[in-house]
């Protein structure tokens, strides 16, 4: 599940970059973030309770990497 979530993030940023050919602006990143959140919520809605818990744990682990 972690790989899928990472792929969503990378794909969203890559889409913004490939569209403009430049480093994304703050506005573009905010738009991409909103799109990513929408896809995440749709994806989360397809999971059972165990998978949702694993996704939550993966997200918490991801946050720890950012520190």
N, C-alpha and C positions, 0 to 999 in steps of 0.2 A: 504494500500500500504506500509505503514511503516513496518508492520509485515513481509511482503514478502521480503522487502529489508534487514531487520534484519536477516531473515532466510537464505538469500543468504550469508551474511557475516559469520554467525555462522557456516553454513554448510561447507563453504570453509575452514575455520580454522579447524573445526573438522575433515575434510577429511585429511588435512595435518597431524594433530596430530595422527589420527588413523593409518595412513600409516606408520609412523615412531615410534610411541609409546613414542615420546619425544616432548618437546617444539619445535615448528618449528624454523628452522634457518632463518636468514635474506633472504637467497636465496629462501628458500621455501615460505616465506611470500611474496616475490616479485613475484614469479610464481603464487601463489594463488591470489594475487592482480590483476595480468594481466588476469587471468581466470575470476575473479569476474567482472572486467571491461568489458570483452567481453560479459558475460551473461547479465550484466546491459544494455549494448548498444542494445543487441538483444531484451531484455524485453522492453526497452524504445521505440523501433521501433514498438511495437504492440499497443502502447497507442494512444488515441486521444489527441487533444490539451489540453483539460481540465485535463485529467489524467496526462499529462506531466507536467503541471503547479503544480498540487498537489504533484507530485513526487519531483519537484524542491523545493517546500515549505517544504516538509518532510525532504529533504536532508539538507536544511538550519537549520531546527529545530534540526536535529541530530548533526550538527556541533556546535550548541550552547550548547548542553549537554556536549561536549568535553572540554569546557572552564572551 
